[in-house]
Amino acid sequence: MNLKDSYTSCEKVIAMHSKSFYKAFSLLPKEKRKAVWAVYAFCRTVDDIVDEGKNSTEELAQFKQDFQRFLTGIYDDENPMWVALADVFDNYEMDIEAFSGLITGQEMDLTINRYRTMEELLNYSYYVASTVGLMLLPILAPGKTAILKEGAISLGYAMQITNILRDIGEDLEMGRIYLPEEIMEKYELHEDELRAGIVSPQFIAVWEDLADKAECHYKKAFETIHEYPLSSRVPVKGAALVYREILVTIRSKEYNVFREKHFVPDESKQAILACL
């Protein structure tokens, strides 16, 4: 597969699966934009193996081997993701450890479905979300990865906590509870209430506790946002603000996360991006 078609294929993946990210990062210059599409395709592939694979453990182990071979220059040149990603690795100083870390995070989802403490949840969030920010930094802000690293990690925490608060019902169906046990105990939210999908005062208290932690990490991420080159600053800040708006949307829907997956309306996204 030729390079142009490979990038086009990666763009279709992000356009289909993440309209918020696609809209925000479409503001990037062309070459950076294409590189982000390729990284997203890698992330999506790993995620789909875990959530939709017929034999996720074996498939993820195979993908891990494929990535190690890719790093030596050996890959399936008919697979658009590998073709595009090879071009990205040729043009940017990519963080290999971050890519491997994402795979580690997905491995955690195969063996862990409960977290006892907030510290444990943040560790998980680092591997499945903060690593994505670290993958993108060499593309978005070449030469500034050191000064932006902590902010990227915090943004990963914030976005992953937002995901967790949005996807509670969906995760329950897959046998996963990401709300830390210590926070549920603090507000006396029992697991049977959670599984029953009851939006009780106790549930709202747990939800808001985690939302507050997400807000703190969004705030920390914004502290260094000015360090990004202007061409990247607007898309990164836009993506973060749009994602943070998910929390506002859920509140407006009275915390009904058990039977509905909430998205930020297009008009709200446009209003956010128009103000940047």
Summary of the structure (lengths in Angstrom):
residues: 276
radius of gyration: 18.6
end to end distance: 37.4
largest distance: 56.6
contacts: 894
relative contact order: 0.11
helix: 76%
strand: 1%
